[in-house]
């Protein structure tokens, strides 16, 4: 189950820009080598109609990576120009790991299939 919930916010002071800034939450589920669920906080300057904008997200994941279970946080961002995705940033938050994922550090990435399926991967080490 994936649930995306826009959250109304009015910055103070209000600044008018070419794209509106918004905040939302999202619940995600994962299957495969990355199995579990996450809760995500998003902020973005994004135009739904054209698909142009940039987002920044902080995600809290609980589940397993390659059979090792626990939880950790990761941050990611990207910019889209309507048909492409670039300028990606992806990092696992130091000291956020629990359980068998305690001490996790590293990076990762995300790709989006033509049908909208999101695929995530992690390049990580455990201390």
N, C-alpha and C positions, 0 to 999 in steps of 0.2 A: 504494500500500500504506500503510495506517495500522496501527500497532502500539502498543498501550497496555499498559504493564508496571508494575503496582503494585510498590512497593519497601518491604519492611518497615522500619520505623523506630520506635525507642522514645525519645521525648524524655527528657532527663535534666536536671532532675528531672521525673518523671512528674506531670502535672496532669490530673485528671479533669474533663472538660467534657461538655456535652450532645451534642456531635458529635465523633467521632474525627478526629484529624488524621493525614493520610497523605501520602506522597510517591510519585510515579510518574514514569516517562519515557514519551515518546511519539514515534514517528516518523510524519511526515505527508508526503504528496505533494500537489502543487498542479498544476492545469491551467488554462489561459486566460491572461488578462493577467498573472496571477501564476502563474509556472510554475517548478517545481523541487521541492525537498524541504527538510524541517526536522527538527531534533532539539529536543525540548522537555523541560524539567524543570518538573514541577508540584508544588505543595503545596496541600492543600485540607483544609477541615473540611466534610465532605459526608456525607449520608445517601443511599446508593444506592437504598434502598427508596422514599423520598419524593421524591428529587430536590432536596432542600433543602440549601443550603450555599454556600460561597464558595471560589473557587480563585484562586491567583496563579501565573502561568507566566512563564518566561523561555525564549524560543524563538530558535534560531539557524537562519536561512534561507539557502539557497544556491540560486541559479537566476536568473530574470530577472523584471523588472517592466517591462511595456510594451516588451519587446525589449532592455532594458539589463541586462547580466549582472553578477553579483557575489554578495556575501554580506553579511549584517548581522544584528544582534540586535534583537529587540523584546520588550517585556513587555506582558502583558495580564492582566486579572482581571475577574471578574463574580460576581454573586450570583444564585442562583436560588431561587425559592420553590415549586418543583415544576412549575409550568406556565409561568412567565415567566422572563425574564433581564433583569437591570437592574444599576444601579450599576457600569457598565462603565468600565474604565480601559484605555487602549491607547497605547503610546508606542514610537517607534523610538529605540534607544539611540544617543546622540550618539557620534561618531567610530568606530562599529563597522563602517561600510561598507567594502567592498573592490571592486576592479575598477571597472566603470562605475557602481557604486553608492556609490563612495567619497564621503564628505561628505553622505550621506543623513541627513535629519532629518524629523520629522513625527509624525503620528498614524495612526490607522486604525480598523478595527472589524471585527466578526465578527457574522454572523447564522447562525441554524440553521434550515434548512427543516423542515417537518413530517416528512419522511422521514429526518431526522438528518444530511443533507448540510450541512457547514459551508462558509460563504462568507466569504472574507476580502477586505478592501480596504485600500489604503494611500493616505493623503493626505500626499504627501511633496514635499520639495525637495532638489535636489542643489546643493551649494556649488561 
